[in-house]
Amino acid sequence: MTLLEKEPVKRAENSLKQFDPKLSVIILDSSARTAVEAASSLGCEVGAIVKSLLFKTENTFTLYLVAGDKKASLNKIKKNLNIKDATMASADEVKDITGYTIGGVSPVGHLKKISIFIDNSLERFNNLYAAAGHPNCVFKINFENLQKITNGTVKDITE
């Protein structure tokens, strides 16, 4: 079975193709499990890698799309959502909510509907690369289309 035949990758690719038939999954020879690995494989800046981070809040889950060279700020997340507490979701929760395993969490094609917030620092790049359902699969997209395809809200969410 090739990577493109794996269910999570197909789910991510279907979401991409529905949005824009020209978007496609890129299979990397090496792992893109971390932003540094992905940037190295793609020959781009670490900041152009989109990290998909799932946070558990008081009564829901929220996905944050963060630049690879930044760190999500819990204080800013709590302020944005006007909540008292937020924690990183567990690996099992990530799999249950998004349908993806950590290292391959795509910003699109989730199993359950979740709110998405996009780090405003991603705007500085012409091209962004995000996971597509597997640690060796990514897709290339610009900031404006990332916002449209995810219906994400742009916020200052990093330290």
N, C-alpha and C positions, 0 to 999 in steps of 0.2 A: 504494500500500500504506500503510495506516495504521500507527501505532506499535504498536497492539495486535495487528497481524497479523505483526509481526516475530518470528522464532523465539525469540530470547532472552527477549523480553517474554512471549510465550506460555508459555515454560518456567517463568518466575518466577510468572506468574499461576496456572498449573496447580498449582504447589506451594502457593501461598496458598489456593486454593479447596479443595484436598484437606484442608488443615488446618482451615479455617473458611470455609464458603461466603460469609460476609458480608465477607471481606477482598477488596479489589480494587485494581487498579492505577490510580493517579491520573496522568493525563497533564498535564504542566505546559506553559504557553505559552512559558516560558523555560527555559534549561538548568539542570540541577541537578548539573552535572559536579563542582562543588566544594561543600563543606558550606555555605560562605557564600552561594553562588548558590542552593542549595536552600532555605536558611532564608529568604532574601529572597523567593523565589517563593512559599513557603508561609506567610510571615508568622509564623514561629516562631523560637525561640532557636536559634542555631547548634549548641548542645550537644545538641539533640533530633534532630539529623541523625546517622544511623548511618553511619560510614565503614567500608567493608569492605576490609580490608588483608590481602593474601596475603603471607605470609613463607615463605621457603625455609629450611629447617633442614637439619641434617646429612644426613638421608635422606628427608625428606618435606616436604610443604607444609601450612601451618596458616593458617586464616583468623581474623583478629582483628576483632571488631566494636567500634569505638571511637567515643566521643562526638565530634561535630564540632568542639567547642571544646577538645579534648585532643589530645595527641600520644602515639602508642604508644612505650613505653619498651623499647628493645632489651634493656637489662639485666634488666628485670622479665620479659620474654618468655623470655630465656635461663634465668633462675632458675626460672620456672614449669615449663618443659619439662626442666629439668636438662640443658641442652646448652651447648656451648661457643660455637656460632656460629649466627647467624640474620641473614638479609638480606632486603630487599624482593624479591619475585619480579619478573621482567621482564614487560613488557607481553605478550610471546608466551607466557610461562609462565602468566600470569593467564588469558589466553584459552584456553589448552590445558586447564588444570585446572578452571576454573569455567565456561567457555563464554561468558563475558561480557568485554566490553572495559572497560578502565579508565574510570571515570566513570559506569559503569552496572552495576558488580558488585553483584549482589543477595546477601543472606545465605542465600538459598534457591535450589533448582533447579540445583545444580552438575552438571557433566558427570561429575566424579570425586568419590568420597567423601573428605571431608576433615574433620579435627577443627576445631571452632570454639570460640573463647574469646570471652567477652563482657566488655567493660570494665564494672566495677561502678558507675562514675560515671553510666552511662545510667539507673540506677534512679531518679534524681532527677526524671525527667520522666514525666508522665501519658501522653503520646503521643510515639511515636518515628516517624521517617520514614526509610525505607531505600530504596536504589535497587532498581529492578525490571527490570533488563536493558537499560536505555537511559538516556542522560543526561537525558532529559526525562520519565522514568517513575519514580515512587516508590510506596511503599505505606505506610499508616499502621498502627501496631501498638503495643500496650503492652509494657512490659518483660517481664512474666511470659510473655506469648505469644511474644515474640521468643525467649526462652529455650527454650520448649517446641517451637516450630516448627523451630529450628536444632539442638536437642539440645545447645546450647552450655553450656560450663562458665564460670561467672562468676568472674572474677579481677580483681585490681588490676593493670592492665597499662599504665597511663598515667603520664606525668610530671606 
